[in-house]
């Protein structure tokens, strides 16, 4: 009698990867977790190597560190001689995050977002129409125009007139200005779950996507705890959670201020958070309440959501927590803003951010 015999699965080692490549992949992950601390990442990597025997007698951790320096991934030219990562490593981490979260992106035109408007646009479409004064020469469809001339005038006395010309409609491309808000309150590492590392990966992947594929778009990144401040793309690997409350109000106010300076008509805010707003600033003092939804803080947050709606700025909230009362807050906030809300696991966060950005339109999951 034929049957199947099941054995323990043993992952096949990728022979194309050198020991350096294997160590470097783990090293990149550890850099994100440790906030760019090279020494701590190397200590963790050494312990992992002891457990899983990645290195051997021919290639050790000392060789790996020397290769990192020689290849320009780390530098020890600091005043105290400590290691720090280089711009090359920062870019490599963003690229790795993009490939991990979004996969291999298909090539498509210039990379801007399509709209439903046609006319004197930037990319040829599929619709055709009769020639009008002002149309450019490259818009004329010669094949269709010559066919019309043969039909209208015959082959014996061939002539091409303005009435025979057809032009190909061009599609406009839009430029989008996005502000990404990342919650760095203490709850992002509480309860035994690291939520800040996936959030950082998503931010780095989105930044790499925009800078490489949607080059005409803009991306501003904001972190918010007790206060809110803007960070640069190169700062993302070093981002860490602080002993902060959640001042969503400060984050929204800063996001609106940044978008006011952008000349693009299409503007949007993405907010990654795991909790309710618990803090707001009054003068030089902080008003805080971590117990439930404080009406004073909640009303101010909702007012800002409504203000963004009036300005035509949709807010997409990615809530990486499943508490029912938090979902109620997000639901109310989304209603007043007329934006989108996703209640996402950490694993699905990247795909949701990517799809919402790529489609550049409202869609609920």
Secondary structure, DSSP 8 states (H G I E B T S, - for coil): --------------TTS-HHHHHHHHHHHHHHHTTS-HHHHHHHHHHHHHHH----SSS-HHHHHHHHHHTTSEE--STT---EE-HHHHHHHHHHHHHHHH-S----TT--EEEEEEES-SEEEEEEEE--TT--GGGB-HHHHHHHHHHHH-STT----GGG-EEEEEEEEE-EEEEEEEE-SGGGG-TT---HHHHHHHHHHHHHHHHHT-TTSEEEEEEESSSEEEE-GGGGGG----S----HHHHHHHHHHHHHH---SEEEEEEEESS---EEEETTEEEE--SS--HHHHHHHHHHHHHHHHTT-EEEEEE----HHHHHHHHHHHHHHT-EEEE--TTTHHHHHHHHHHH-S----
